[in-house]
């Protein structure tokens, strides 16, 4: 009887020790950063910011509640859409040419032939709508399920479900998708992963490489053509990606929203992200 009592006592003590440890199996290291509210307030937007430190296996968040809320992915969906384009053979490589149809778009950068890398850099919505139509609903839905991407809902039209249709993803889910993508844990070829990594690079400095994709909510015509001149309220914006520095990878997701978007709303996504990364000493 005494032996059993001693054993139960030891198990109880061990349970307390492991239960309070940050390294408990399955427990995540997390830190809330309420001080970053001032950065969002500076731009007069609501939003959230999530950073994941791969080496420390630690999440840092501003506005945890919003970080878990799902929104339209907008042009951040060009990351999985690029992978799907390569895997299905719709796009051969980064040199593939999207021929301009001749239709005049409000964004001048879209009014010409673009290669795959240029299409991503210019965030050419018509180019990626062309990809989605070529992939088709059946294959698209299958890939989103395999990718575990957001709510995997492609309702609303094959060429606009990520723009104003049913697809939704949270900032936390953007981070998890990017982690799987970077680690090569998505069910796609290493070649597709490496090609998309290459075209996602935004800045390459001596001490860091910044990669990512923005997303901005635009009004759409009945045929799905973006209408920049038509105001959208509330307006949504994204900047997601990762920063490689000193052998470590930091994944980030910034989501902003405003019912009265300021003139600098588009640049705010990137500026807010960079200001926060600088506060972490990463830029």
C-alpha positions, 0 to 999 in steps of 0.5 A: 500500500505504501509503495502504491502511495509513493508511486502515485506521489511520484507520478503526481510530481512528474505530472506537475513538472511536465505540465508546466514545461514549455516543452510539453509534447504538443504544447506551443510556445506563444506570446501575445504582443499588444504593443504592436497595436500602435503600428496599426493605429498609425495607419488607421487600420484594424488588423493582426500580425503573426510571426513564427520563429522556426528555430525557437518554435515560437509564435508571436501575435498581435490580436490573437482573436483576429489571427484565428478569423478567416477572411478571403485570401485574395492574391495571397492565393497566388502562392498555392495557385502557382504550385497547382499551375506547375503541378498540373502542367498548366504552366511549364516553368517561371518563363511561361508566357501569359499572352495579353488578350488585348483587353485594357485593364486599369492596372497598366502592368497587366496590359502586356505579355507577362512571364510567370515570374512577372505575372506573380510580381505584378499580381496579375489577376487575369493571368491567375484567373486563366490558370484557375480556369485551365486547372478546373474545379475538380482538380482545384478542389482536390489540391486545396484539400491536400494542401489543407488550405483554409476552408477549401471552399471554391464556390462562387466561380472557378476564376474568382472564388479566392477574390469574392467567393467562398474561400476563406483562410486565417492568418494562423492558417496562412502561417501553417500553409507557408511552413508546410510549403517551405519545408517541402511537406505539400504533396507537390514536386520539389521542382514546383516548390523551388520554382515558387520559392524563386519567384516569391523573393522580394528582397535579397540583402547580404543579411536576409532574404525576404519572400512573400505575397500581398493581397488587396481587395478590389471590386470586380465586374460581373465577369470578374475583372478587377475594378480599381476605380470602384471603392470597396468598404470595408477593404481587406489587405494581406502581406504573408511570407517568410524571412530567411536570416542567419540560418533561421526562417521567420514566417509572417502573416499581416492582415489589415482592414478598414471601413474607411480605407486611407490613401496609403492602405495598399502600402500599409500592409507592407510598411506595418509588416516591416516596422514590426519586423524591425522591432524584432531586430530582423530587418 
